Amino acid sequence: MKVLAKRVLSIFLLWVMTINLTACSGTKESRYEASFLELFDTVTTIVGYAENKDEFTKYVQIIYNQLSEYHQLYNIYNDYEGINNIKTINDNAGISPVKVNQKIIDLLKFSKKAYEETNGKTNIALGSVLSVWHDYRTRGIEDPENAQLPPMDLLEEKFKHTDINNIIINEEESTVYIQDSLMSIDVGAIAKGYAVEAVSQYIEEQGFTHAVISVGGNVRALGTKIIDGKEQAWSAGIQNPDSESENTNLYILNLKDYSLVTSGVYQRYYTVDGKEYHHIINPSTLMPADYFLSVSIVCKESGNADALSTAVFNMPYEDGVTLIESLEETEALWVFKDGSMKYSSGFDKFIK
């Protein structure tokens, strides 16, 4: 059965692949493009240069396999046979430590560091609060006429169980244990970007060095693209949060070995009494953050970009810009609720 599954996957990848055989003068490589669904509940698109279709397909297969592993390990909703994942850890909260893959331990260590660096604005231990919002949002989408907000007393009770220090990592035993039986981990603000970065670094080591990987708009540029034999930065657009605007992108950026991640109100939301409530919950208020329409982060590593986009979205502008300006090789764009924009001091060097 395992052999059959792998063969079907290969056929699926080839079926959805759109090949652009654009000859590049002065180089043996041509431009190809592929896309696939399902992983991290979004669309993954890969554009890159390879000597032939078979070589490109090989790289895409490796990327798919790698992302699929991360998708299963970091999943908080589904079980997978023979795999202890984040859901397994949550299911055993207050019961027993869970032996896990090193990739989970690495993510949790990264997440704890992000928590410290963002003063708690990106907190993977907020799962008990986020699950309440998830349930109310799901019901509100399914039954809009009866959509409701979660009661604040319920959210405050759940918030008592969000101490990230209750996630105990034992690297010698390769185990993770949640001490609080009412606490749960939600890595939604970090996992996708972290996985994209890890896969990008791995595939570069395999020789795929001129490519761009986009997982649900989480963009990571590897090296450059090749036009008429010349290397140029990859282009990536920042989506306009105003869906009614004729301009779909606010800016087009030039990226070379950089990542771009945007957090915004247009991604997942529901409506209660005529007001939209999105999915990015501010730990300080336990309500959807209400400062901006979107925040975009440009930095080297995709995991950092993902964590920072959530954190800065949850901060007043003054706090966010102070944080961003304190970080090397990190820039940001803020889109305010009135549609106005501001960006950090070095952001303009990326604008195409």
C-alpha positions as CSV (number, residue, x, y, z in Angstrom):
1,M,0.0,0.0,0.0
2,K,2.9,2.4,0.8
3,V,4.4,1.9,-2.7
4,L,1.0,2.5,-4.3
5,A,0.5,5.7,-2.3
6,K,3.8,7.1,-3.4
7,R,3.1,6.3,-7.1
8,V,-0.3,8.0,-7.0
9,L,1.3,11.1,-5.4
10,S,3.7,11.3,-8.2
11,I,1.0,11.1,-10.8
12,F,-1.0,13.8,-8.9
13,L,1.9,16.2,-8.9
14,L,2.5,15.7,-12.6
15,W,-1.2,16.2,-13.3
16,V,-1.5,19.6,-11.6
17,M,1.9,20.8,-12.8
18,T,2.0,23.7,-15.3
19,I,5.2,23.6,-17.2
20,N,6.6,26.7,-18.7
21,L,9.4,25.8,-21.0
22,T,10.9,29.2,-21.2
23,A,14.4,28.9,-22.7
24,C,16.9,31.1,-21.0
25,S,19.7,32.4,-23.1
26,G,23.2,31.7,-21.8
27,T,22.0,29.0,-19.3
28,K,21.0,25.4,-19.5
29,E,18.1,25.8,-17.2
30,S,14.5,26.5,-18.0
31,R,11.6,27.8,-15.9
32,Y,9.0,25.5,-14.5
33,E,6.0,25.8,-12.3
34,A,4.0,23.4,-10.1
35,S,1.2,23.6,-7.5
36,F,-0.6,21.3,-5.2
37,L,-3.4,21.4,-2.6
38,E,-4.2,20.1,0.9
39,L,-0.9,20.7,2.9
40,F,-1.4,23.2,5.6
41,D,-5.0,23.6,4.3
42,T,-3.8,25.9,1.5
43,V,-2.3,26.0,-2.0
44,T,1.5,25.5,-2.5
45,T,3.1,27.0,-5.6
46,I,6.7,26.3,-6.6
47,V,8.4,28.2,-9.4
48,G,12.0,27.4,-10.3
49,Y,14.7,26.7,-12.8
50,A,16.0,23.3,-13.7
51,E,17.8,21.6,-16.5
52,N,14.7,19.6,-17.5
53,K,11.3,18.6,-16.4
54,D,12.4,15.4,-14.7
55,E,14.9,17.3,-12.5
56,F,12.2,19.9,-11.6
57,T,9.7,17.2,-10.8
58,K,12.2,15.5,-8.5
59,Y,12.7,18.7,-6.5
60,V,8.9,19.2,-6.3
61,Q,8.4,15.7,-5.1
62,I,11.0,16.3,-2.3
63,I,9.4,19.5,-1.3
64,Y,5.9,17.9,-1.2
65,N,7.2,15.0,0.9
66,Q,9.0,17.3,3.3
67,L,6.0,19.6,3.7
68,S,3.7,16.7,4.1
69,E,5.7,15.4,7.0
70,Y,5.7,18.8,8.7
71,H,1.9,19.1,8.0
72,Q,1.3,15.9,9.9
73,L,3.6,16.6,12.7
74,Y,2.3,20.1,13.4
75,N,-1.4,19.2,13.0
76,I,-3.6,20.0,16.0
77,Y,-6.8,18.6,14.6
78,N,-6.0,15.2,13.0
79,D,-4.4,11.9,14.1
80,Y,-2.0,10.0,11.8
81,E,-1.2,6.3,12.2
82,G,2.2,5.8,13.8
83,I,2.8,9.5,14.3
84,N,2.8,11.5,17.5
85,N,2.0,15.0,16.6
86,I,0.9,18.3,18.3
87,K,-2.6,16.8,18.7
88,T,-1.1,13.8,20.5
89,I,0.7,16.2,22.9
90,N,-2.6,18.1,23.5
91,D,-4.5,14.9,24.0
92,N,-2.1,13.9,26.8
93,A,-2.0,17.2,28.6
94,G,-1.8,16.6,32.3
95,I,-1.5,12.9,31.7
96,S,1.9,11.9,30.4
97,P,4.9,13.0,28.3
98,V,4.8,12.2,24.6
99,K,7.8,10.9,22.7
100,V,8.0,13.1,19.5
101,N,10.1,13.7,16.4
102,Q,12.9,16.2,16.8
103,K,11.1,18.5,14.3
104,I,8.4,19.1,16.9
105,I,10.9,19.8,19.6
106,D,12.7,22.3,17.3
107,L,9.5,24.1,16.5
108,L,8.5,24.3,20.2
109,K,11.9,25.7,21.1
110,F,11.7,28.2,18.3
111,S,8.1,29.1,19.5
112,K,9.3,29.7,23.0
113,K,12.0,32.0,21.7
114,A,9.5,33.9,19.6
115,Y,7.3,34.3,22.7
116,E,10.1,36.0,24.6
117,E,11.1,38.2,21.7
118,T,7.6,39.4,21.1
119,N,6.7,39.9,24.7
120,G,4.0,37.2,24.5
121,K,2.2,38.5,21.5
122,T,2.9,35.3,19.6
123,N,2.0,32.5,22.0
124,I,1.6,28.9,21.0
125,A,0.1,28.1,24.4
126,L,-3.0,30.2,23.6
127,G,-4.8,27.1,22.2
128,S,-7.6,27.0,24.8
129,V,-8.6,30.5,23.9
130,L,-8.2,30.0,20.2
131,S,-10.3,26.9,20.2
132,V,-13.2,28.8,21.7
133,W,-12.9,31.4,18.9
134,H,-12.6,28.6,16.3
135,D,-15.8,27.0,17.5
136,Y,-17.8,30.2,17.5
137,R,-16.4,31.3,14.1
138,T,-17.2,27.9,12.6
139,R,-20.8,28.0,13.9
140,G,-21.1,31.6,12.8
141,I,-20.0,30.8,9.2
142,E,-22.3,27.8,9.1
143,D,-25.3,29.6,10.6
144,P,-24.8,33.4,10.0
145,E,-28.2,34.5,11.3
146,N,-27.3,33.1,14.7
147,A,-23.6,34.0,14.9
148,Q,-22.4,35.0,18.3
149,L,-19.3,36.2,20.0
150,P,-17.7,34.0,22.7
151,P,-18.6,35.2,26.2
152,M,-15.7,37.1,27.8
153,D,-16.0,35.2,31.1
154,L,-15.4,32.0,29.1
155,L,-12.4,33.4,27.3
156,E,-11.0,34.7,30.6
157,E,-11.4,31.3,32.2
158,K,-9.6,29.7,29.3
159,F,-6.8,32.3,29.4
160,K,-5.8,31.0,32.8
161,H,-4.5,28.0,31.0
162,T,-2.1,29.6,28.5
163,D,1.2,29.7,30.4
164,I,3.9,28.7,27.8
165,N,6.2,27.6,30.7
166,N,3.8,24.6,31.2
167,I,5.2,23.1,28.0
168,I,8.0,20.9,29.3
169,I,10.6,19.8,26.7
170,N,12.9,16.9,27.6
171,E,15.4,16.7,24.8
172,E,17.3,13.8,26.3
173,E,14.1,11.7,26.3
174,S,12.7,13.4,23.1
175,T,9.5,14.1,24.9
176,V,7.0,17.0,25.4
177,Y,4.6,17.3,28.3
178,I,1.9,19.9,29.0
179,Q,1.7,20.2,32.8
180,D,-1.7,21.9,32.7
181,S,-4.5,19.4,31.8
182,L,-6.7,22.3,30.5
183,M,-4.0,23.8,28.3
184,S,-3.4,23.1,24.6
185,I,-0.8,24.1,22.0
186,D,-1.8,25.9,18.8
187,V,1.1,26.5,16.4
188,G,-1.0,28.2,13.6
189,A,0.9,31.4,13.9
190,I,4.3,29.9,13.4
191,A,4.2,26.3,12.0
192,K,3.7,27.1,8.3
193,G,6.5,29.7,8.1
194,Y,8.8,27.5,10.1
195,A,8.1,24.5,7.9
196,V,8.6,26.5,4.7
197,E,12.0,27.8,6.0
198,A,13.1,24.3,7.0
199,V,12.1,22.8,3.6
200,S,13.7,25.7,1.7
201,Q,17.0,25.2,3.4
202,Y,16.9,21.5,2.8
203,I,16.0,21.7,-0.9
204,E,18.8,24.3,-1.5
205,E,21.2,21.8,-0.1
206,Q,19.9,19.3,-2.7
207,G,20.8,21.8,-5.5
208,F,17.5,23.6,-6.1
209,T,19.0,27.2,-5.8
210,H,16.9,29.3,-8.2
211,A,13.3,29.1,-7.0
212,V,10.4,30.6,-5.0
213,I,8.1,28.6,-2.7
214,S,4.7,30.0,-1.7
215,V,2.6,28.2,0.8
216,G,-0.7,30.0,1.2
217,G,1.0,33.3,0.4
218,N,3.9,32.6,2.7
219,V,6.7,33.3,0.3
220,R,10.3,32.2,0.5
221,A,12.7,33.2,-2.3
222,L,15.7,30.9,-3.0
223,G,18.4,32.8,-4.9
224,T,17.3,34.5,-8.1
225,K,15.3,34.0,-11.2
226,I,17.0,33.9,-14.6
227,I,15.8,36.2,-17.4
228,D,17.8,36.2,-20.7
229,G,20.7,34.6,-19.0
230,K,20.8,37.2,-16.2
231,E,20.0,36.7,-12.6
232,Q,17.3,38.9,-11.1
233,A,15.4,39.1,-7.8
234,W,12.1,37.3,-7.6
235,S,8.9,39.4,-7.6
236,A,6.3,39.0,-4.8
237,G,3.2,41.0,-4.3
238,I,1.7,42.2,-1.0
239,Q,-2.1,41.6,-1.3
240,N,-4.4,44.6,-0.9
241,P,-6.7,43.9,2.1
242,D,-9.4,45.9,0.3
243,S,-10.9,43.2,-1.9
244,E,-13.0,45.8,-3.8
245,S,-10.0,47.8,-4.9
246,E,-8.9,47.6,-8.6
247,N,-5.3,47.3,-7.3
248,T,-4.9,43.7,-6.1
249,N,-1.4,44.4,-4.8
250,L,-0.2,47.2,-2.6
251,Y,3.4,46.8,-3.6
252,I,5.5,44.4,-5.7
253,L,8.8,43.5,-3.9
254,N,12.1,42.3,-5.1
255,L,13.2,39.3,-3.0
256,K,16.5,37.4,-3.1
257,D,17.0,34.9,-0.3
258,Y,14.3,36.7,1.7
259,S,10.8,35.8,3.0
260,L,7.5,37.7,2.9
261,V,4.6,36.9,5.2
262,T,1.4,38.9,5.6
263,S,-1.2,38.7,8.4
264,G,-4.5,40.3,7.7
265,V,-8.2,40.6,8.5
266,Y,-9.2,39.2,5.1
267,Q,-8.0,35.7,5.7
268,R,-10.5,34.0,8.1
269,Y,-13.4,35.8,9.6
270,Y,-17.1,35.7,10.4
271,T,-19.8,38.4,10.9
272,V,-21.7,39.2,14.1
273,D,-24.4,41.9,14.1
274,G,-22.9,43.4,10.9
275,K,-19.3,43.5,12.2
276,E,-16.5,41.2,11.0
277,Y,-14.3,39.4,13.5
278,H,-11.1,37.9,12.1
279,H,-9.0,35.0,13.5
280,I,-5.9,36.8,14.9
281,I,-6.6,37.0,18.6
282,N,-4.7,39.6,20.7
283,P,-3.6,37.9,24.0
284,S,-3.9,41.2,25.8
285,T,-7.6,41.6,25.0
286,L,-8.7,38.0,24.0
287,M,-10.4,39.7,21.1
288,P,-9.4,40.0,17.4
289,A,-6.6,42.6,17.2
290,D,-8.1,45.9,16.1
291,Y,-5.1,48.0,15.0
292,F,-4.6,47.2,11.3
293,L,-6.0,45.7,8.2
294,S,-2.7,43.9,7.5
295,V,0.9,43.7,8.5
296,S,3.6,42.4,6.2
297,I,7.0,41.2,7.3
298,V,10.1,40.9,5.1
299,C,13.1,39.1,6.6
300,K,15.5,36.3,5.9
301,E,13.8,33.3,7.5
302,S,10.2,32.5,6.9
303,G,9.6,31.2,10.4
304,N,10.6,34.6,11.9
305,A,8.5,36.4,9.3
306,D,5.4,34.3,10.3
307,A,5.9,34.8,14.0
308,L,6.6,38.5,13.7
309,S,3.6,39.1,11.4
310,T,1.2,37.8,14.1
311,A,3.0,39.6,16.9
312,V,3.2,43.0,15.2
313,F,-0.4,42.7,14.1
314,N,-1.2,42.4,17.8
315,M,0.8,45.5,18.8
316,P,0.1,49.3,18.5
317,Y,2.1,50.8,15.7
318,E,4.5,52.5,18.0
319,D,5.4,49.2,19.7
320,G,5.6,47.3,16.5
321,V,7.9,49.8,14.7
322,T,10.2,49.8,17.8
323,L,10.5,46.0,17.6
324,I,11.1,45.9,13.9
325,E,13.7,48.6,13.9
326,S,15.6,46.7,16.6
327,L,15.9,43.6,14.4
328,E,18.6,43.2,11.7
329,E,17.5,42.5,8.1
330,T,13.8,42.8,9.0
331,E,11.3,45.2,7.6
332,A,7.5,45.7,7.8
333,L,4.6,47.4,6.1
334,W,1.5,48.4,8.2
335,V,-1.9,49.0,6.5
336,F,-4.1,50.9,8.9
337,K,-7.9,50.6,9.1
338,D,-8.4,53.8,7.1
339,G,-6.3,52.4,4.3
340,S,-3.2,54.5,5.0
341,M,0.2,52.8,5.1
342,K,3.5,53.2,6.9
343,Y,6.6,51.1,6.5
344,S,9.9,50.6,8.4
345,S,13.1,52.5,7.5
346,G,14.6,50.0,5.1
347,F,11.4,48.6,3.5
348,D,11.7,50.8,0.4
349,K,14.8,49.1,-0.8
350,F,12.7,46.0,-1.6
351,I,10.0,47.9,-3.6
352,K,10.2,47.1,-7.3
